[in-house]
Amino acid sequence: MRMSKLIGERTKTTPSDAVIKSHKLLLRAGFIKLVANGIWTLAPPAQRISEKIKNIIREEMDAIEGQECLFPVVMPRELWEESGRYSDIKDEMVRLKDRNNRDLVLGMTHEEAAVHFVRDSVKSYNQLPFMIYQIQTKFRDEARSRGGLIRVREFTMKDAYSFHETQSCLEEYYARVYEAYNRIFKRIGLKNFIVVQSDSGMMGGSIAHEYMELTDIGEDSIVLCSNCDYKANMEVAECVKEKPQETKMLGLKEVYTGNAKEIKEVVDFFGDITQKDMLKAVVYNIKGDVEKNIVCFIRGDLEINESKLKVVTNANIVPASLNDSNLIAGNIGPVGLKASEKLEIIYDQSVEGLLNVVVGANKEGYHIANACYGRDFMPTKIYDISKVKDGDKCIRCGSKLYVKKGIEIGNIFQLGTKYTKSMGMTVLNNEGKEITPIMGCYGIGVGRAIAAVAEEYADEKGLLWPKEIAPWLVYICAIRYDNENVMMKSEELYDILTREGIDVLLDDRIASAGFKFADCDLMGIPVRIVISPRSLEKGMVEIQSRDGVLKEEIDFYKCIELIKTYKAN
């Protein structure tokens, strides 16, 4: 490729909303262009990176007996009604009608399409296990697009689906995919990724893991143990619950607290308590049902983990509108509060054994002091619905936990029979009886992988691509391309390296050395070869790697062997 013909403008400025490194630099280097919120065009350099990542994924999926196919982008409503997800998934899924007024959906994931594809042709246990996969464009109407390619609405994804006769067979194959994913992310150059236990979300299933790139700009919170290998997404992270101190029960006392409603305000009002000495009430509705409230009680210094709560309630919860007249915002408490058809009461495990705590009095302007677990409130529904925080103790070894930020770059799920059962897929086992195959699901976002690599490797000069996925391995920087000897030697080197199968970008523009060096650094090309009148007088060229490890002046023809060796290693 020649720089004079390369489409994509490099610039020194970026839009004000580009605040994270990968977003800024991919824009500045001319790798991406915004079309609409969360929808991007990949310029030729980014597309070349994307294809190299896809090829690595293909190699690893094929190595574990994956079979590549391609599902449709548009699917009929009926297919998603079979699984029940047509009504379960709300605004994230785009719905449309064709010219015959038939309901269609844009694919945001393809479990339904995968089952539809195989259920008529796979009839015997002898055909199991198998895995099919695709690399395809999807659309998800994400409400919070941000960070360039970090969180988008239209995206390219590798999604794979495996089918098994038994749970043990699924677990064995799941472990193979687990290791294949480790190889994929290492091959594309990522070093700062970990694997954590996660929530299965809309996909369903009981066991799931996420591959997380650790970075301060990540939206996901990852809980890690300072001593053992415990790692989990905040959505499912657990910790040892702190036991309350033993003390003598005191008598209930109603206290006028006026406008003090927030936890901190009530603590300040009493003066001699901490947030741990209070119960906090957090109220939710089930989405679409404003009549029913769910009141959650938790120790005052903790926060509700809404992902855990969704699992407990098996519902899509949202902050409440407080239509129940018995609920007075800022004064809700468990004493005398009774569950009903319109009111569900759930307690976090942190509440167990608490004595002499301050709670709302369910009366405007009042709180109750010295409320005691087992005497004044006796929970019937107690679950772990709290967020883990820095300093909590590990459930495995008791050491301190700490929280880091991360970007999800891949996920794997043990789906069970959620889709095969609902969509009526069966096979005959070795006894001739019908059984429902068990599924696994495995995804990698290609665009997000590009952004994750950019975040990890970029420096103050610009992007810095690992050679395995770089759009071009070599940047031939022809200083004074209008000089006949420079032009001739640059073209000769370009032709030789291209014939050797090496990706080369030739800067054939009439521009200053500094201008060309800046573009090379900004674009993150791994190796720069400088050909100038001065170096050619000595029969030499200057060669330098973007990471600074390689830097020397070398004979013109010897540089070819050096580049071949560099590529191989």
Secondary structure, 3 states (H helix, E strand, C coil): CEHHHCCCCCCCCCCCCCCCHHHHHHHHCCCEEEEECCEEEECHHHHHHHHHHHHHHHHHHHHCCEEECCCCCEEEHHHHHHHCHHHHCCCCCCEEECCCCCEEEECCCCHHHHHHHHCCCCCEHHHCCEEEEEEEEEECCCCCCECCCCECCEEEEEEEEEEECCHHHHHHHHHHHHHHHHHHHHHCCCCCEEEEECCCHHHCCCEEEEEEEECCCCCEEEEEECCCCCEEECCCCCCECCCCCCCCCCCCEEEECCCCCCHHHHHHHHCCCCHHHEEEEEEEEECCEEEEEEEEEEECCCCECHHHHHHHHCCCEEECCCCCCCCCCCCCCCCCCCCECCEEEEEEHHHCCCCCEEEECCCCCEEEEEECECCCECCCCEECCECCCCCCECCCCCCEEEEEEEEEEEEEEEEECHHHHHCCCCEECCCCCEECCEEEEEEEEHHHHHHHHHHHHCECCECCCCCCCCCCCEEEEECCCCCHHHHHHHHHHHHHHHHCCCCEEEECCCCCHHHHHHHHHHHCCCEEEEECHHHHHCCEEEEEECCCCCEEEEECCHHHHHHHHHHHC
